[in-house]
Amino acid sequence: MNIVRGQTVRLAGGLSALLLWVSCATQEAPKAPEVLRTFSSEEFYSASNMPQCKSMLDTYCNILYSPDVLGNLEVKNLQSSIKVLQGETHNQFSHVFYRYSQAKVQNQKSLPSDFYRILSRSDYFTKLKTFLERAPRTLMSVEQRLASEQMDFELGYLWTMSFNEAILARMDGKYPGFHKLPENLIPFELQLERRRQRRRLVSDISQALWRNDKNWKKVEQGFTHLQNSYLHMIARLDIPENTRTTWLERISEIKLVLPGAYQAISNEECSSTTVNAFYYTYLNILTICAGDFNSEDILQTLAHEMGHALGIDRSQYLFAIRSAFGQKLSSLRHDICQPKSFSCDGWNSFKTTFNESLTSLDGYTTELPEFQRCLKRRETAKIPGPEEIARFARTLTGDRISELASSNRFLRITKRDLPTPNGRSQKNPNFLNPCSYYLWSQGEEPIDEEITTMIFFTAEYRCSDKADTQRIKDSIEVAKNMTNQVLQRTLRIEGEFSSRSLLESEGFSSTPVERFADVIGSYALAQLLMDVPNQTERQNRFLASSSWQCLEPSLDSHFPEESSVEKEYIFDSHTEGDQRRKELFTAPIREAISCKKDFEFKECSLPFKKGPETKLGAS
């Protein structure tokens, strides 16, 4: 269930039905504390009885989704317990929706003042609190069920309309008369600003709801503990010293951010009920969505997302932006997006040394190449050569130029004033500034991103002395040619490990990034678990953090092996289903939780140093 539906449904006699529903709900279903079934591996395995790995997880998952549990379980530990809440409350709300709604009620006065004032005007929080106290549907009459659904839709309508009203008022304050513009006549530049305002509001709401939340505090603690575990684990790996140094730096630099709070990546779904997590390669930050930290233990998820900071895509990105070409492009970007500092002498110098500086993108070497090849989602029979690279680059460049031209991006950026439907014109706030056309550009983009093409075009256009028609055509051609050359270089860097569907679909590449994060994340999690002295607690913590792997009753859960075969034909970077479960039982995890391998799987592993202090991970 999701309260943000953006639509409204009215029923005849809605108020009387609602009052009847509330009074009957109170009489029939007095609120009672949730009583969860408890779980501990010691119920099944003794210290002398080493369990089978996959069988142990299967047992846990079967209990988690058994008819008397249905996704809600309390996993016992010595000092505390972990609540896994992937099912429903006693009155049949999903737990993630219920926690999100509770956070709204509890933190209402911390919301942005304009947004809070609009919601309060419609008595939103009182209605929401009443709605959360409804009876279970199994105890409702038809009339009560209809009243409940009406309230659900009404709350979604009020939240969405209040959100839109706050944005409209903010836009009207910045651009007087904005509210008078028909939707289809709002200039592209103002549409961008409205989207920025939406992100700011999402960010402010997210911070109000979650920054002091007890479950988010657990995420922060888990992140700190795992960061230390990563550092210790990397120190024990038997890998080249330069790779070790690089990995230690990257783990130390990665940042955890509240879902939705970082405006550059604010996401309304992630800050509400979505069960997911994200790592942003170019920003080197990660976030755990509210639906995730409100429904399960997040240690395994955190370990996976942190592993992406060490992955091949991050390595390739850093190599490119730190190259001589990357540095020159960054300097050009700064100048072109700060028009007063731009000079045609600088652009001509950039063009003169363009081909030479591109050579700094040669010589990239993949870290641990055999390990990366082992982790490919599917085997590749061929490696892209110069002809294939040139062909792919032409296709990607052509598609990009086509999309930019279709949206009038080249034309718009060259016009100081833009015509409006009423016959007047308005000043173009993005005149000759390509960065302004991107929602939240911070200069973190990779060198082959679309904005690079627009930077080339804008610089050439500014310095051309041709007539308007020829000027724009020549500038597009210059941008197209330079983009093609940049893409050829980046495709060479990516090579057989590229994640581009164009290369994957023709069998030239397969990305290892998700499987890499699974494996390296499992090593860090194993390191953390080894610091827990009690074997049963290590098993329980592992199982609780593996709840996301448990499937609700479905075709996939009833036929896991056949389902895994089917998923082999999906072009996705993840190994899914039963195969992914197996892969997460790496040698360090098996050692940490004292289980024995009971499946066949192509295991990709890294060696650990020998010695009494480095036993973890020995195969």
C-alpha positions as CSV (number, residue, x, y, z in Angstrom):
1,M,0.0,0.0,0.0
2,N,1.2,3.4,-0.9
3,I,-0.3,6.6,0.5
4,V,1.0,8.8,-2.4
5,R,-1.4,7.9,-5.1
6,G,-2.2,11.4,-6.6
7,Q,-5.8,10.7,-7.2
8,T,-9.1,11.0,-5.4
9,V,-12.2,8.9,-5.1
10,R,-15.4,10.1,-3.5
11,L,-18.2,7.9,-2.2
12,A,-21.7,9.0,-1.5
13,G,-22.3,9.5,2.2
14,G,-18.5,9.2,2.7
15,L,-18.4,11.1,6.0
16,S,-21.1,9.1,7.7
17,A,-19.5,5.9,6.5
18,L,-16.2,7.0,7.8
19,L,-17.6,7.8,11.2
20,L,-19.3,4.4,11.3
21,W,-16.0,2.7,10.3
22,V,-14.0,4.5,13.0
23,S,-16.5,3.7,15.8
24,C,-16.8,0.1,14.8
25,A,-13.1,-0.3,14.3
26,T,-12.5,0.9,17.8
27,Q,-15.1,-1.5,19.2
28,E,-14.1,-4.5,17.2
29,A,-10.3,-4.3,17.2
30,P,-8.7,-2.6,20.2
31,K,-5.0,-1.9,19.5
32,A,-2.8,-4.6,20.9
33,P,1.0,-5.0,20.9
34,E,2.4,-7.1,18.0
35,V,3.7,-10.5,19.2
36,L,6.3,-12.0,16.9
37,R,7.4,-15.5,16.6
38,T,11.1,-15.9,17.6
39,F,13.8,-17.6,15.7
40,S,17.3,-18.8,16.7
41,S,19.6,-21.2,14.8
42,E,20.2,-23.0,18.1
43,E,16.7,-24.5,17.8
44,F,18.0,-26.5,14.9
45,Y,21.8,-26.8,15.3
46,S,24.1,-27.3,18.2
47,A,27.7,-26.2,18.5
48,S,28.8,-29.7,17.6
49,N,26.4,-30.1,14.7
50,M,27.7,-28.0,11.7
51,P,24.7,-27.1,9.5
52,Q,24.6,-27.2,5.8
53,C,24.8,-23.6,4.4
54,K,22.0,-23.4,1.9
55,S,19.8,-25.7,3.9
56,M,20.2,-23.4,6.9
57,L,19.1,-20.4,4.8
58,D,16.3,-22.3,3.3
59,T,15.0,-23.3,6.7
60,Y,15.1,-19.7,7.8
61,C,13.3,-18.5,4.7
62,N,10.6,-21.2,5.1
63,I,9.9,-20.1,8.6
64,L,9.9,-16.4,7.7
65,Y,7.2,-17.0,5.2
66,S,5.3,-19.8,6.9
67,P,1.5,-19.3,7.3
68,D,1.8,-18.3,11.0
69,V,4.7,-15.8,10.4
70,L,4.1,-14.3,7.0
71,G,7.3,-12.2,6.9
72,N,7.4,-10.9,10.5
73,L,10.0,-12.6,12.8
74,E,12.1,-11.8,15.8
75,V,15.6,-13.2,15.4
76,K,17.1,-13.7,18.9
77,N,20.6,-12.7,19.9
78,L,22.3,-12.8,23.3
79,Q,22.1,-9.1,24.1
80,S,19.2,-8.0,21.9
81,S,17.0,-9.2,19.0
82,I,16.5,-8.2,15.4
83,K,13.0,-7.6,14.1
84,V,12.4,-8.6,10.5
85,L,9.2,-6.9,9.4
86,Q,8.6,-7.9,5.8
87,G,4.9,-8.7,6.3
88,E,1.9,-6.8,7.6
89,T,0.7,-5.2,10.9
90,H,-2.1,-6.7,12.9
91,N,-4.6,-4.5,11.0
92,Q,-3.1,-5.4,7.5
93,F,-0.8,-2.5,6.6
94,S,2.6,-3.3,5.2
95,H,5.1,-2.6,8.0
96,V,7.1,-0.2,5.8
97,F,4.0,1.8,5.0
98,Y,3.0,1.9,8.7
99,R,6.5,3.1,9.8
100,Y,6.5,5.7,7.1
101,S,3.1,7.0,8.2
102,Q,4.1,6.9,11.8
103,A,7.1,9.0,11.0
104,K,4.9,11.6,9.3
105,V,2.7,11.9,12.4
106,Q,5.5,11.9,14.9
107,N,7.7,14.4,13.0
108,Q,5.0,16.6,11.4
109,K,6.3,19.8,13.0
110,S,9.7,19.2,11.7
111,L,8.5,19.3,8.1
112,P,9.1,22.3,5.9
113,S,6.9,25.1,7.4
114,D,5.0,25.8,4.1
115,F,4.3,22.2,3.5
116,Y,3.2,21.5,7.1
117,R,0.9,24.5,7.0
118,I,-0.8,23.3,3.9
119,L,-1.3,19.7,5.2
120,S,-2.6,21.0,8.5
121,R,-5.2,23.1,6.8
122,S,-6.9,19.9,5.6
123,D,-6.4,18.2,9.0
124,Y,-4.1,15.6,7.3
125,F,-2.3,14.3,10.3
126,T,-5.4,13.7,12.4
127,K,-7.0,11.8,9.5
128,L,-3.8,9.8,9.0
129,K,-3.6,8.9,12.7
130,T,-7.2,7.7,12.6
131,F,-6.6,5.7,9.4
132,L,-3.7,3.9,11.0
133,E,-6.0,2.7,13.8
134,R,-8.4,1.0,11.5
135,A,-9.7,-2.6,12.1
136,P,-8.2,-5.5,10.1
137,R,-10.1,-6.0,6.8
138,T,-11.1,-9.4,8.0
139,L,-13.3,-7.7,10.6
140,M,-14.8,-5.0,8.3
141,S,-18.2,-4.9,6.8
142,V,-18.5,-3.9,3.1
143,E,-19.4,-0.4,4.1
144,Q,-16.4,-0.1,6.4
145,R,-14.1,-1.5,3.7
146,L,-15.3,1.1,1.2
147,A,-14.9,3.9,3.8
148,S,-11.3,2.7,4.5
149,E,-10.5,2.7,0.8
150,Q,-11.9,6.2,0.5
151,M,-9.8,7.4,3.3
152,D,-6.7,5.8,1.7
153,F,-7.3,7.6,-1.5
154,E,-8.1,10.9,0.2
155,L,-4.9,10.8,2.2
156,G,-2.9,10.2,-0.9
157,Y,-4.7,13.0,-2.7
158,L,-4.1,15.4,0.2
159,W,-0.4,14.6,0.4
160,T,0.1,14.9,-3.4
161,M,-1.9,18.1,-3.7
162,S,-0.2,19.7,-0.7
163,F,3.2,18.8,-2.2
164,N,2.2,20.4,-5.6
165,E,0.8,23.5,-3.9
166,A,4.0,24.0,-2.0
167,I,6.0,23.7,-5.2
168,L,3.7,26.1,-7.1
169,A,3.9,28.7,-4.3
170,R,7.7,28.5,-4.3
171,M,7.8,28.8,-8.1
172,D,5.4,31.7,-8.0
173,G,7.6,33.4,-5.4
174,K,10.6,33.1,-7.7
175,Y,8.8,33.7,-11.0
176,P,5.8,35.9,-10.3
177,G,2.8,34.8,-12.4
178,F,4.1,31.3,-12.9
179,H,0.8,29.9,-11.8
180,K,-0.9,31.4,-14.8
181,L,1.1,29.4,-17.3
182,P,-0.7,26.4,-18.9
183,E,1.2,23.2,-18.4
184,N,2.0,22.7,-22.0
185,L,3.4,26.3,-22.3
186,I,5.8,26.2,-19.4
187,P,9.3,26.8,-20.9
188,F,11.8,24.0,-20.6
189,E,14.0,26.1,-18.4
190,L,11.2,26.7,-15.8
191,Q,10.3,23.0,-15.9
192,L,13.9,22.2,-14.9
193,E,13.7,24.7,-12.0
194,R,10.4,23.2,-10.9
195,R,12.1,19.8,-10.8
196,R,14.9,21.2,-8.7
197,Q,12.3,22.7,-6.3
198,R,10.7,19.3,-6.0
199,R,14.0,17.7,-5.1
200,R,14.6,20.3,-2.5
201,L,11.3,19.6,-0.9
202,V,11.8,15.9,-1.1
203,S,15.1,16.3,0.6
204,D,13.7,18.5,3.4
205,I,10.8,16.1,4.0
206,S,13.2,13.1,4.1
207,Q,15.5,14.8,6.7
208,A,12.5,15.7,8.8
209,L,11.2,12.1,8.9
210,W,14.3,10.1,9.2
211,R,17.4,11.9,10.5
212,N,16.7,11.1,14.1
213,D,15.0,7.8,13.5
214,K,16.2,4.8,15.6
215,N,16.3,2.5,12.6
216,W,18.4,5.0,10.6
217,K,20.8,5.3,13.6
218,K,21.3,1.5,13.3
219,V,22.2,2.0,9.6
220,E,24.8,4.6,10.6
221,Q,26.3,2.3,13.2
222,G,26.3,-0.6,10.8
223,F,28.1,1.5,8.2
224,T,30.8,2.5,10.7
225,H,31.3,-1.1,11.8
226,L,31.5,-2.4,8.3
227,Q,33.9,0.3,7.2
228,N,36.3,-1.0,9.9
229,S,35.7,-4.6,8.9
230,Y,36.5,-3.7,5.3
231,L,39.7,-2.0,6.3
232,H,40.8,-5.1,8.3
233,M,39.7,-7.5,5.5
234,I,41.5,-5.6,2.8
235,A,44.7,-5.6,4.9
236,R,44.5,-9.5,5.0
237,L,43.9,-10.0,1.3
238,D,46.8,-11.4,-0.7
239,I,46.6,-8.8,-3.5
240,P,49.0,-6.4,-5.2
241,E,50.1,-3.6,-2.8
242,N,48.9,-0.8,-5.1
243,T,45.4,-2.4,-5.3
244,R,45.4,-2.7,-1.5
245,T,46.4,0.9,-1.0
246,T,43.7,2.1,-3.5
247,W,41.0,0.0,-1.9
248,L,41.8,1.2,1.6
249,E,41.6,4.8,0.4
250,R,38.2,4.2,-1.4
251,I,36.6,2.5,1.6
252,S,37.8,5.4,3.8
253,E,36.3,8.0,1.5
254,I,32.9,6.5,0.8
255,K,29.9,8.4,2.4
256,L,26.6,7.2,3.7
257,V,23.7,9.6,3.1
258,L,20.1,9.7,4.4
259,P,17.7,8.5,1.7
260,G,16.4,11.5,-0.2
261,A,18.4,14.0,1.8
262,Y,21.1,14.6,-0.7
263,Q,19.5,16.9,-3.3
264,A,21.5,15.7,-6.2
265,I,20.0,12.3,-5.9
266,S,16.8,12.9,-3.8
267,N,14.2,10.2,-4.5
268,E,10.7,10.3,-3.1
269,E,10.2,6.6,-3.4
270,C,13.5,5.8,-1.6
271,S,12.7,8.1,1.3
272,S,9.2,6.5,1.8
273,T,8.5,2.8,1.4
274,T,10.9,1.4,-1.3
275,V,12.9,-1.6,-0.2
276,N,16.2,-1.0,-2.0
277,A,19.7,0.5,-1.7
278,F,21.9,2.4,-4.1
279,Y,25.5,3.2,-4.6
280,Y,26.3,6.3,-6.8
281,T,29.5,5.5,-8.6
282,Y,30.4,9.1,-9.6
283,L,29.6,10.7,-6.2
284,N,31.0,7.8,-4.2
285,I,28.0,7.8,-1.8
286,L,25.4,5.2,-0.9
287,T,22.0,5.2,0.7
288,I,19.7,2.6,2.2
289,C,16.0,3.3,1.4
290,A,13.5,3.8,4.2
291,G,11.6,0.7,3.2
292,D,14.7,-1.3,3.7
293,F,15.9,-0.1,7.1
294,N,12.3,-0.3,8.4
295,S,11.8,-3.9,7.4
296,E,15.0,-5.9,7.9
297,D,18.5,-6.0,9.1
298,I,20.7,-4.1,6.6
299,L,24.2,-5.5,7.3
300,Q,24.4,-7.6,4.2
301,T,22.9,-4.9,2.0
302,L,25.3,-2.3,3.4
303,A,28.3,-4.6,2.8
304,H,27.2,-5.1,-0.8
305,E,26.7,-1.4,-1.6
306,M,30.1,-0.5,0.0
307,G,31.7,-3.2,-2.2
308,H,30.8,-1.1,-5.3
309,A,33.3,1.5,-4.2
310,L,36.0,-1.0,-5.0
311,G,34.5,-2.2,-8.2
312,I,35.7,-2.0,-11.8
313,D,33.3,0.7,-12.8
314,R,34.6,3.0,-10.1
315,S,38.2,2.2,-11.1
316,Q,37.4,3.1,-14.8
317,Y,35.7,6.3,-13.8
318,L,38.6,7.5,-11.6
319,F,41.2,6.6,-14.2
320,A,39.4,8.7,-16.8
321,I,38.6,11.8,-14.8
322,R,42.1,11.8,-13.3
323,S,43.8,11.5,-16.7
324,A,45.4,14.5,-18.4
325,F,42.4,14.6,-20.7
326,G,39.9,14.4,-17.8
327,Q,41.6,17.3,-16.1
328,K,41.6,19.4,-19.2
329,L,37.9,18.6,-19.8
330,S,37.1,19.6,-16.2
331,S,38.9,22.9,-16.6
332,L,37.0,23.5,-19.9
333,R,33.7,22.6,-18.2
334,H,34.4,25.2,-15.5
335,D,35.1,27.9,-18.0
336,I,32.2,27.2,-20.3
337,C,29.7,27.0,-17.4
338,Q,31.1,30.2,-16.0
339,P,30.7,32.4,-19.1
340,K,32.7,35.3,-17.8
341,S,35.8,33.1,-17.5
342,F,35.5,31.5,-21.0
343,S,38.0,32.5,-23.7
344,C,38.2,31.4,-27.3
345,D,42.0,31.2,-26.9
346,G,41.5,28.5,-24.2
347,W,39.0,26.6,-26.5
348,N,41.4,26.7,-29.5
349,S,44.2,25.5,-27.3
350,F,42.0,22.6,-26.1
351,K,41.2,21.6,-29.7
352,T,44.9,21.9,-30.7
353,T,46.0,19.4,-28.0
354,F,42.8,17.3,-28.1
355,N,44.2,14.3,-29.9
356,E,47.4,14.3,-27.8
357,S,45.5,14.6,-24.5
358,L,43.3,11.7,-25.5
359,T,46.3,9.4,-25.4
360,S,46.3,9.8,-21.6
361,L,43.2,7.6,-21.7
362,D,45.4,4.7,-23.1
363,G,47.1,2.2,-20.8
364,Y,44.3,1.4,-18.4
365,T,44.8,-1.9,-16.7
366,T,42.1,-3.8,-14.9
367,E,42.6,-4.6,-11.3
368,L,42.6,-8.4,-10.6
369,P,41.5,-9.2,-14.2
370,E,41.2,-13.0,-13.7
371,F,39.0,-12.5,-10.7
372,Q,36.9,-10.0,-12.7
373,R,36.5,-12.5,-15.6
374,C,35.4,-15.2,-13.2
375,L,32.7,-12.8,-12.0
376,K,31.2,-12.0,-15.4
377,R,27.5,-12.4,-15.5
378,R,27.9,-14.6,-18.6
379,E,31.0,-15.8,-20.5
380,T,32.0,-13.7,-23.5
381,A,33.5,-15.4,-26.5
382,K,35.1,-12.4,-28.1
383,I,36.8,-9.1,-27.1
384,P,35.9,-5.9,-28.9
385,G,38.6,-4.9,-31.4
386,P,39.3,-1.6,-33.0
387,E,36.6,-2.1,-35.7
388,E,33.9,-3.0,-33.2
389,I,34.9,-0.2,-30.9
390,A,34.6,2.3,-33.8
391,R,31.2,0.9,-34.8
392,F,29.8,1.0,-31.3
393,A,31.1,4.6,-30.8
394,R,29.5,5.7,-34.0
395,T,26.2,4.2,-33.0
396,L,26.3,5.8,-29.5
397,T,27.3,9.2,-30.9
398,G,24.7,9.1,-33.6
399,D,21.9,8.3,-31.1
400,R,23.1,11.0,-28.7
401,I,23.2,13.7,-31.4
402,S,19.8,12.6,-32.6
403,E,18.2,12.9,-29.1
404,L,19.8,16.3,-28.5
405,A,18.6,17.6,-31.9
406,S,15.1,16.1,-31.4
407,S,14.7,18.1,-28.2
408,N,16.0,21.4,-29.7
409,R,18.9,21.5,-27.3
410,F,21.4,22.9,-29.7
411,L,19.0,25.6,-30.9
412,R,17.8,26.6,-27.4
413,I,21.2,27.1,-25.8
414,T,22.2,29.5,-28.6
415,K,19.3,31.9,-28.1
416,R,19.6,34.8,-25.7
417,D,15.8,35.2,-25.8
418,L,13.1,32.5,-26.2
419,P,9.8,33.1,-27.9
420,T,6.6,32.5,-25.9
421,P,3.1,31.5,-27.2
422,N,1.7,35.0,-26.5
423,G,4.1,36.6,-29.0
424,R,6.5,38.0,-26.5
425,S,9.9,36.7,-25.6
426,Q,11.6,35.8,-22.4
427,K,15.3,35.9,-21.4
428,N,16.9,32.4,-21.6
429,P,18.4,31.7,-18.2
430,N,20.6,28.9,-19.7
431,F,22.0,31.0,-22.6
432,L,25.3,29.4,-23.7
433,N,25.5,27.5,-20.4
434,P,25.2,23.8,-20.9
435,C,25.5,22.9,-17.2
436,S,22.2,24.8,-16.5
437,Y,20.3,22.3,-18.7
438,Y,21.2,19.4,-16.2
439,L,19.1,19.0,-13.1
440,W,21.8,19.0,-10.5
441,S,25.2,19.0,-12.3
442,Q,28.1,19.1,-9.9
443,G,30.9,18.3,-12.3
444,E,31.0,14.7,-11.3
445,E,29.9,13.4,-14.6
446,P,32.2,10.9,-16.5
447,I,34.1,12.2,-19.4
448,D,31.8,10.6,-22.0
449,E,28.5,11.9,-20.6
450,E,26.1,13.9,-22.7
451,I,27.1,17.2,-21.0
452,T,30.5,16.8,-22.6
453,T,28.9,16.8,-26.1
454,M,27.1,20.0,-25.2
455,I,30.3,21.6,-23.8
456,F,32.0,20.9,-27.1
457,F,29.1,22.3,-29.1
458,T,28.8,25.5,-27.0
459,A,32.5,26.3,-27.0
460,E,32.7,25.9,-30.8
461,Y,29.5,27.9,-31.3
462,R,30.8,30.8,-29.2
463,C,34.0,31.0,-31.1
464,S,32.7,30.5,-34.6
465,D,32.5,33.5,-37.0
466,K,30.2,31.7,-39.5
467,A,26.7,32.8,-40.3
468,D,23.9,31.4,-38.0
469,T,22.9,28.4,-40.1
470,Q,26.4,27.3,-40.9
471,R,27.6,28.2,-37.5
472,I,25.2,25.8,-35.7
473,K,25.8,23.0,-38.3
474,D,29.6,23.2,-38.0
475,S,29.4,23.3,-34.2
476,I,27.2,20.2,-34.1
477,E,29.7,18.4,-36.4
478,V,32.7,19.4,-34.2
479,A,30.8,18.2,-31.1
480,K,29.9,15.0,-32.9
481,N,33.4,14.2,-34.1
482,M,35.0,14.9,-30.7
483,T,32.3,12.9,-28.8
484,N,33.0,10.0,-31.1
485,Q,36.7,10.0,-30.3
486,V,36.0,10.3,-26.6
487,L,33.6,7.4,-26.7
488,Q,36.1,5.2,-28.6
489,R,38.6,5.8,-25.8
490,T,36.2,5.0,-23.0
491,L,34.9,1.9,-24.8
492,R,38.5,0.7,-24.9
493,I,38.8,1.2,-21.2
494,E,35.6,-0.7,-20.5
495,G,36.4,-3.5,-23.0
496,E,35.2,-6.9,-22.2
497,F,33.8,-5.7,-18.8
498,S,31.5,-3.0,-20.3
499,S,28.0,-2.8,-18.9
500,R,26.6,-1.2,-22.1
501,S,23.7,-3.2,-23.5
502,L,25.0,-2.6,-27.0
503,L,28.2,-4.6,-26.3
504,E,26.5,-7.2,-24.0
505,S,23.8,-8.1,-26.5
506,E,26.4,-8.9,-29.2
507,G,28.4,-11.0,-26.8
508,F,31.4,-8.6,-26.6
509,S,31.1,-7.8,-22.9
510,S,29.6,-8.7,-19.5
511,T,29.9,-6.7,-16.4
512,P,31.1,-8.2,-13.1
513,V,30.1,-5.2,-10.9
514,E,27.1,-6.7,-9.1
515,R,28.7,-10.1,-8.5
516,F,31.9,-8.4,-7.4
517,A,30.0,-6.4,-4.8
518,D,28.3,-9.6,-3.6
519,V,31.6,-11.5,-3.1
520,I,33.7,-8.6,-1.7
521,G,30.8,-7.6,0.5
522,S,30.5,-11.1,1.9
523,Y,34.2,-11.0,2.8
524,A,33.6,-7.8,4.8
525,L,30.5,-9.2,6.5
526,A,32.4,-12.3,7.4
527,Q,35.1,-10.2,9.0
528,L,32.4,-8.4,11.0
529,L,30.8,-11.7,12.1
530,M,34.1,-13.1,13.2
531,D,34.3,-10.4,15.8
532,V,31.1,-11.9,17.4
533,P,32.3,-14.6,19.8
534,N,29.2,-16.7,19.9
535,Q,28.6,-19.0,16.9
536,T,24.8,-19.1,17.2
537,E,24.7,-15.3,17.2
538,R,26.9,-15.2,14.1
539,Q,24.5,-17.5,12.3
540,N,21.5,-15.5,13.5
541,R,22.9,-12.2,12.4
542,F,23.8,-13.6,9.0
543,L,20.3,-15.0,8.5
544,A,18.6,-11.8,9.7
545,S,20.6,-9.8,7.2
546,S,19.8,-12.3,4.4
547,S,16.0,-11.9,4.8
548,W,15.9,-10.0,1.4
549,Q,16.9,-13.3,-0.2
550,C,13.8,-15.0,1.1
551,L,11.0,-15.2,-1.5
552,E,7.4,-15.0,-0.6
553,P,5.4,-18.0,-1.8
554,S,5.5,-17.8,-5.6
555,L,6.6,-19.8,-8.7
556,D,10.2,-18.8,-8.0
557,S,10.1,-20.0,-4.4
558,H,8.4,-23.3,-5.3
559,F,10.7,-24.1,-8.2
560,P,14.0,-22.4,-7.4
561,E,16.3,-24.5,-9.6
562,E,14.1,-24.2,-12.7
563,S,13.6,-20.5,-12.0
564,S,17.4,-20.0,-11.9
565,V,17.7,-21.6,-15.3
566,E,15.1,-19.2,-16.7
567,K,16.9,-16.2,-15.2
568,E,20.1,-17.1,-17.0
569,Y,18.4,-15.8,-20.1
570,I,17.8,-12.3,-18.6
571,F,20.3,-9.5,-19.5
572,D,20.9,-8.3,-15.9
573,S,24.0,-7.5,-14.0
574,H,22.8,-9.5,-10.9
575,T,22.9,-13.2,-10.4
576,E,19.4,-13.8,-9.1
577,G,17.3,-16.2,-7.1
578,D,18.8,-19.5,-6.0
579,Q,22.1,-18.8,-7.8
580,R,22.6,-15.6,-5.9
581,R,21.9,-17.4,-2.6
582,K,24.7,-19.9,-3.3
583,E,27.2,-17.2,-4.4
584,L,26.9,-15.3,-1.1
585,F,28.1,-18.4,0.8
586,T,31.7,-17.6,0.1
587,A,34.5,-19.4,1.9
588,P,34.9,-16.6,4.5
589,I,31.2,-16.6,5.2
590,R,31.1,-20.4,5.6
591,E,34.0,-20.2,8.0
592,A,32.4,-17.3,10.0
593,I,29.0,-19.0,10.5
594,S,30.4,-22.5,10.7
595,C,28.4,-24.2,7.9
596,K,29.4,-26.7,5.2
597,K,28.8,-26.3,1.5
598,D,25.8,-28.2,0.2
599,F,25.6,-27.0,-3.4
600,E,27.6,-26.8,-6.6
601,F,28.5,-23.3,-7.8
602,K,31.4,-21.7,-9.7
603,E,33.0,-19.9,-6.8
604,C,35.2,-16.8,-7.6
605,S,37.5,-16.0,-4.8
606,L,40.5,-13.9,-3.7
607,P,43.3,-15.4,-1.6
608,F,44.2,-14.3,1.9
609,K,47.6,-14.0,3.4
610,K,48.9,-17.0,5.2
611,G,49.4,-17.0,9.0
612,P,47.6,-17.3,12.3
613,E,46.3,-13.7,12.1
614,T,45.0,-14.1,8.6
615,K,43.1,-17.4,8.7
616,L,39.8,-15.9,7.5
617,G,39.1,-16.7,3.9
618,A,41.5,-19.6,3.5
619,S,40.1,-22.0,1.0
